[in-house]
Amino acid sequence: MKSVLFVCLGNICRSPAGEGVLLNYIQRDGLGEQIKVDSCGLGSWHIGKGADIRMKEEAESRQIDLPSTARVITIDDFYNFDYMIPMDHKNISHIEGIWPKDATATLLPFCDLISSHKVENVPDPYFGVENGFEYVMDLMEEGCEELLTKIKKEL
């Protein structure tokens, strides 16, 4: 079994979107027993909450469910997941700052999975950037398709 953990700041926009899109693709391809997916945040502001309603609405318009409940990254995550996928450079820096020396996870920045155009960070749409949720979902769909292709080669 392979495992993926999406990471963003609060775990209510970008990382739940990544989780939901990848889960959708896994279901589509009949790989539910072979790949585990979760998401988490770096801050504790939203613990126990579901995805932001605006992100949920954009996902639902694409027939994608966002089942996550916000939680904070834990040290165990560095050992329990094959891939940790942060959404931006600030997330990467934070994760690297707490990375255990003997961690077994692989750090894979989400933007490394985007090939259609140069993207350095998945923008955080929380504060109302115009078309932000739509744009993030577009990125998630492209990047998660690439991620799933990568993981399938490893199964």
C-alpha contacts under 8 A as a table, 3 or more apart, distances in Angstrom:
res1	aa1	res2	aa2	distance
1	M	33	E	7.49
1	M	34	Q	4.63
1	M	35	I	5.52
1	M	36	K	7.28
1	M	155	L	7.32
2	K	34	Q	6.29
2	K	35	I	4.78
2	K	36	K	6.26
2	K	81	F	7.64
2	K	82	D	6.26
2	K	151	I	7.38
2	K	155	L	7.38
3	S	35	I	5.50
3	S	36	K	4.51
3	S	37	V	5.77
3	S	80	N	7.73
3	S	81	F	4.95
3	S	82	D	5.14
3	S	83	Y	6.41
4	V	35	I	7.65
4	V	36	K	6.25
4	V	37	V	4.86
4	V	38	D	6.40
4	V	81	F	5.72
4	V	82	D	6.05
4	V	83	Y	4.80
4	V	84	M	6.14
4	V	85	I	7.36
5	L	19	E	7.80
5	L	37	V	5.97
5	L	38	D	4.93
5	L	39	S	5.10
5	L	40	C	7.17
5	L	77	D	7.93
5	L	81	F	6.40
5	L	83	Y	6.10
5	L	84	M	4.84
5	L	85	I	6.00
6	F	15	S	4.95
6	F	16	P	7.50
6	F	18	G	6.43
6	F	19	E	6.48
6	F	37	V	7.95
6	F	38	D	6.43
6	F	39	S	4.49
6	F	40	C	6.38
6	F	84	M	6.02
6	F	85	I	4.69
6	F	86	P	6.01
6	F	87	M	7.69
7	V	11	N	7.01
7	V	14	R	7.93
7	V	15	S	5.30
7	V	39	S	5.80
7	V	40	C	5.13
7	V	41	G	5.47
7	V	42	L	7.38
7	V	73	I	7.85
7	V	84	M	6.96
7	V	85	I	5.74
7	V	86	P	4.54
7	V	87	M	6.35
7	V	91	N	7.27
8	C	11	N	5.65
8	C	13	C	7.93
8	C	14	R	6.21
8	C	15	S	5.40
8	C	40	C	6.73
8	C	41	G	4.97
8	C	42	L	6.50
8	C	86	P	5.91
8	C	87	M	5.59
8	C	88	D	7.56
8	C	91	N	6.24
9	L	41	G	4.89
9	L	42	L	4.95
9	L	43	G	5.92
9	L	91	N	6.79
10	G	13	C	7.54
10	G	40	C	7.57
10	G	41	G	4.61
10	G	42	L	6.15
10	G	43	G	5.36
10	G	44	S	6.85
10	G	45	W	6.58
10	G	46	H	6.24
10	G	70	A	7.36
10	G	72	V	8.00
11	N	14	R	6.94
11	N	15	S	5.62
11	N	16	P	6.26
11	N	39	S	6.79
11	N	40	C	5.16
11	N	41	G	4.32
11	N	42	L	7.69
11	N	46	H	7.26
11	N	51	A	7.38
11	N	69	T	8.00
11	N	70	A	5.15
11	N	71	R	6.76
11	N	72	V	7.77
12	I	15	S	6.93
12	I	16	P	6.00
12	I	46	H	7.24
12	I	49	K	7.52
12	I	50	G	6.43
12	I	51	A	4.19
12	I	52	D	5.24
12	I	70	A	6.28
13	C	16	P	5.78
13	C	17	A	6.20
13	C	51	A	5.93
13	C	52	D	5.85
13	C	55	M	5.95
13	C	124	D	7.34
13	C	125	P	7.21
13	C	126	Y	6.83
14	R	17	A	5.10
14	R	18	G	6.30
14	R	87	M	7.14
14	R	122	V	7.67
14	R	124	D	6.85
14	R	136	V	6.94
15	S	18	G	5.03
15	S	19	E	6.14
15	S	39	S	5.48
15	S	40	C	6.73
15	S	41	G	7.62
15	S	87	M	7.40
16	P	19	E	4.94
16	P	20	G	6.00
16	P	39	S	5.93
16	P	40	C	7.92
16	P	51	A	6.31
16	P	66	L	6.09
16	P	67	P	7.63
16	P	68	S	5.86
17	A	20	G	5.14
17	A	21	V	6.05
17	A	55	M	7.24
17	A	59	A	7.36
17	A	66	L	6.46
17	A	136	V	7.97
17	A	137	M	6.73
17	A	140	M	6.77
18	G	21	V	5.26
18	G	22	L	6.05
18	G	39	S	7.92
18	G	140	M	5.49
18	G	141	E	7.96
18	G	144	C	6.92
19	E	22	L	5.35
19	E	23	L	6.04
19	E	37	V	6.16
19	E	38	D	5.93
19	E	39	S	6.09
19	E	66	L	7.24
19	E	68	S	7.58
20	G	23	L	5.10
20	G	24	N	6.10
20	G	64	I	6.38
20	G	65	D	5.76
20	G	66	L	4.71
20	G	67	P	6.79
20	G	68	S	7.83
21	V	24	N	5.04
21	V	25	Y	6.35
21	V	64	I	6.44
21	V	65	D	7.87
21	V	66	L	7.98
21	V	140	M	6.62
21	V	141	E	6.28
21	V	144	C	6.71
22	L	25	Y	5.08
22	L	26	I	6.06
22	L	37	V	7.57
22	L	144	C	5.50
22	L	145	E	7.53
22	L	148	L	7.37
23	L	26	I	4.98
23	L	27	Q	6.12
23	L	32	G	7.93
23	L	37	V	6.89
24	N	27	Q	5.21
24	N	28	R	6.13
24	N	64	I	6.41
24	N	65	D	7.65
25	Y	28	R	4.89
25	Y	29	D	6.18
25	Y	144	C	7.91
25	Y	145	E	7.36
25	Y	148	L	7.67
26	I	29	D	5.20
26	I	30	G	6.04
26	I	31	L	5.07
26	I	32	G	5.81
26	I	35	I	7.45
26	I	148	L	7.68
27	Q	30	G	5.01
27	Q	31	L	6.15
27	Q	32	G	5.86
28	R	31	L	7.91
31	L	34	Q	5.29
31	L	35	I	6.41
32	G	35	I	5.85
32	G	36	K	7.45
33	E	36	K	7.79
34	Q	155	L	7.65
38	D	68	S	7.38
39	S	68	S	6.99
39	S	70	A	7.66
39	S	71	R	7.74
40	C	70	A	6.20
40	C	71	R	5.14
40	C	72	V	5.29
40	C	73	I	5.49
41	G	44	S	7.35
41	G	70	A	7.01
41	G	71	R	6.07
41	G	72	V	4.78
41	G	73	I	5.84
42	L	72	V	5.55
42	L	73	I	5.94
42	L	91	N	7.52
42	L	94	H	7.83
43	G	46	H	7.78
43	G	72	V	6.22
44	S	47	I	5.57
44	S	71	R	7.10
44	S	72	V	5.98
46	H	49	K	5.58
46	H	70	A	5.95
46	H	71	R	7.46
47	I	69	T	7.32
47	I	70	A	4.73
47	I	71	R	4.93
47	I	72	V	7.08
48	G	69	T	5.38
48	G	70	A	5.11
48	G	71	R	6.50
49	K	69	T	5.34
49	K	70	A	5.32
50	G	67	P	7.33
50	G	68	S	5.94
50	G	69	T	4.68
50	G	70	A	6.11
51	A	55	M	6.58
51	A	56	K	6.23
51	A	66	L	6.75
51	A	67	P	7.90
51	A	68	S	6.75
51	A	69	T	7.09
51	A	70	A	7.46
52	D	55	M	5.33
52	D	56	K	6.26
52	D	126	Y	7.94
53	I	56	K	4.92
53	I	57	E	6.06
54	R	57	E	5.14
54	R	58	E	6.34
54	R	133	F	6.98
55	M	58	E	5.17
55	M	59	A	6.11
55	M	133	F	5.75
56	K	59	A	5.06
56	K	60	E	5.96
56	K	65	D	7.44
56	K	66	L	6.41
57	E	60	E	5.07
57	E	61	S	6.21
58	E	61	S	5.18
58	E	62	R	6.83
58	E	133	F	6.51
58	E	134	E	6.26
58	E	137	M	7.41
59	A	62	R	5.23
59	A	63	Q	6.41
59	A	64	I	4.97
59	A	65	D	6.50
59	A	66	L	7.21
59	A	137	M	7.08
60	E	63	Q	4.71
60	E	64	I	5.15
60	E	65	D	6.26
61	S	64	I	7.47
73	I	77	D	6.66
74	T	77	D	5.39
74	T	78	F	7.59
75	I	78	F	5.69
75	I	79	Y	7.58
75	I	100	P	7.65
76	D	79	Y	5.41
76	D	80	N	6.04
77	D	80	N	4.94
77	D	81	F	5.90
78	F	81	F	6.24
78	F	84	M	7.68
78	F	99	W	7.30
78	F	100	P	7.40
78	F	103	A	5.31
78	F	104	T	6.25
78	F	105	A	5.28
79	Y	82	D	7.67
79	Y	103	A	5.57
79	Y	104	T	5.15
79	Y	105	A	5.92
80	N	104	T	7.93
80	N	105	A	7.48
81	F	84	M	6.79
81	F	104	T	7.73
81	F	105	A	5.63
82	D	104	T	6.95
82	D	105	A	4.59
82	D	106	T	5.93
83	Y	105	A	5.39
83	Y	106	T	4.84
83	Y	107	L	5.99
83	Y	108	L	6.47
84	M	105	A	6.46
84	M	106	T	6.10
84	M	107	L	5.03
84	M	108	L	6.06
84	M	109	P	7.90
85	I	107	L	6.20
85	I	108	L	5.01
85	I	109	P	5.19
85	I	110	F	5.55
86	P	89	H	7.92
86	P	91	N	5.63
86	P	92	I	5.89
86	P	107	L	7.79
86	P	108	L	7.07
86	P	109	P	5.18
86	P	110	F	5.92
87	M	91	N	6.46
87	M	92	I	7.74
87	M	109	P	6.38
87	M	110	F	5.43
87	M	111	C	7.07
87	M	121	N	6.24
87	M	122	V	5.36
87	M	123	P	7.98
88	D	91	N	5.32
88	D	92	I	6.35
88	D	109	P	7.27
88	D	110	F	7.65
88	D	111	C	7.72
88	D	120	E	7.18
88	D	121	N	4.40
88	D	122	V	5.78
88	D	123	P	7.56
89	H	92	I	4.92
89	H	93	S	6.15
89	H	120	E	7.78
89	H	121	N	6.54
90	K	93	S	5.14
90	K	94	H	6.23
91	N	94	H	5.18
91	N	95	I	6.14
92	I	95	I	5.18
92	I	96	E	6.05
92	I	109	P	7.30
93	S	96	E	5.14
93	S	97	G	6.13
94	H	97	G	5.08
94	H	98	I	6.70
95	I	98	I	5.40
95	I	99	W	5.91
96	E	99	W	4.98
99	W	103	A	6.94
100	P	103	A	5.22
108	L	112	D	7.11
109	P	112	D	5.55
109	P	113	L	7.58
110	F	113	L	5.56
110	F	114	I	7.38
110	F	122	V	7.69
110	F	143	G	6.82
111	C	114	I	5.29
111	C	119	V	5.88
111	C	120	E	5.99
111	C	121	N	6.25
111	C	122	V	6.90
111	C	143	G	7.44
112	D	115	S	7.62
113	L	142	E	7.77
113	L	143	G	4.79
113	L	144	C	7.57
113	L	146	E	5.95
113	L	147	L	6.57
114	I	117	H	6.81
114	I	118	K	7.40
114	I	119	V	7.04
114	I	139	L	7.20
114	I	142	E	6.44
114	I	143	G	5.17
114	I	146	E	7.63
115	S	118	K	7.07
119	V	122	V	7.20
122	V	136	V	6.72
122	V	139	L	7.59
123	P	132	G	7.48
123	P	136	V	7.11
124	D	127	F	7.48
124	D	132	G	7.58
125	P	128	G	5.65
125	P	129	V	5.53
125	P	132	G	4.78
125	P	133	F	5.76
125	P	136	V	7.53
126	Y	129	V	7.55
128	G	132	G	6.84
129	V	132	G	4.95
131	N	134	E	5.32
131	N	135	Y	6.06
132	G	135	Y	5.12
132	G	136	V	6.09
133	F	136	V	5.11
133	F	137	M	6.18
134	E	137	M	5.20
134	E	138	D	6.24
135	Y	138	D	5.02
135	Y	139	L	6.32
136	V	139	L	5.07
136	V	140	M	6.10
137	M	140	M	4.87
137	M	141	E	6.08
138	D	141	E	5.29
138	D	142	E	6.45
139	L	142	E	5.28
139	L	143	G	5.96
140	M	143	G	5.18
140	M	144	C	5.66
141	E	144	C	5.41
141	E	145	E	6.16
142	E	145	E	5.36
142	E	146	E	6.51
143	G	146	E	5.13
143	G	147	L	6.11
144	C	147	L	4.80
144	C	148	L	5.97
145	E	148	L	5.20
145	E	149	T	6.29
146	E	149	T	5.12
146	E	150	K	6.33
147	L	150	K	5.05
147	L	151	I	6.19
148	L	151	I	5.02
148	L	152	K	6.01
149	T	152	K	5.25
149	T	153	K	6.67
150	K	153	K	5.49
150	K	154	E	6.93
151	I	154	E	5.09
151	I	155	L	6.47
152	K	155	L	5.27
